[in-house]
């Protein structure tokens, strides 16, 4: 367990650097879930292909990497083994589901658009993560991924009405294989074409 003072200092530093901070766990490790709001001036959704054709989140590298490095350095100076999860805090493959972890950490809830929605930033919050190996920070949420009615969605159907294929139902994407947001299906060389209507239609966080 952490000394209370060190834990408070870590959380305070994370809150200084990021728009939203939550704590959950992965096995014996603590996971810090970090959120930053994406915007035209701070475009965290900027993607590129690398030399192997894989997608890389260049927006994270440009706008978030230095903040992640700063937080890792701060935690290590406290004598704790911290590391960035995946590419710029975004886990690869099935290593960690950030959306599920954000819900478990109490940062977000699932929305009718089948994405996680922050009560202040709506669907515009982009998630990253750090891991502290073999140590336990106090969790900030329920510790589990729960699918319950989201109070910010209420009777709103803006995202469902915006879906051009009509495959979005409340809290459920009926046919994910044909979703126009699947980057691997709708990409031209040098340019990513991706549908985002279900989350740009969301009024939360505008």
C-alpha positions, 0 to 999 in steps of 0.5 A: 500500500502507498503512504497517503501523502505519496498517493495524494501527490501522485493524484495532484500531479496527474490532475495538474497535467490532465483533464480527468484522472481515475484509478483502477487495477489490473492484477497486482498493478495499479492503473492510472486512467488519464483523460485529455479533451480533444479539440481542433487546437489539440487534435488527439484524433490525428492518426497516421500509418507507420512504415509497417502500415499500422495506425499510430495515434500521432495526436497523442504523441504531439499533445500528450507524450510529454505530459505522460513522460512528466508524470512517469518521471514524477512517480519514479522519483517517488521510488515507484515503478511506473510505465506508460501502457502501450503507444503513448498510453494507449494499450495495443491489442487486448492488453487493456480495454481503456473504455472498460477501465475508465468506467471501472475507475468512475471517469465515464459511463457508457453512452447510447452511442456505445462509447464512453461519455464523460459528464463534462467532456462528453465523448470528446475525452481521449483516454491514456494509461500508466501502470504502477507495478506491484502497488495499489493506489486507492480506486476512484470508482466501482472497480468494474465495467458496468452497463447502466442507464447513463443520466446524461443521455436521458431521453436524447437520441441524437447519436442514434438519429445520426447513424447513416446506416441505422445500426445504432441502438441505445447502448448497443451497436447492432452491426459493428462489422459494417460500422463506418468508423472501422479505420482498417476498412475505410482508409485511403493512402495518406488520408483516413476517412472515418465516420464520426457522426454518432459522437459529433452529434452528442450534445454533452461536452460541447 
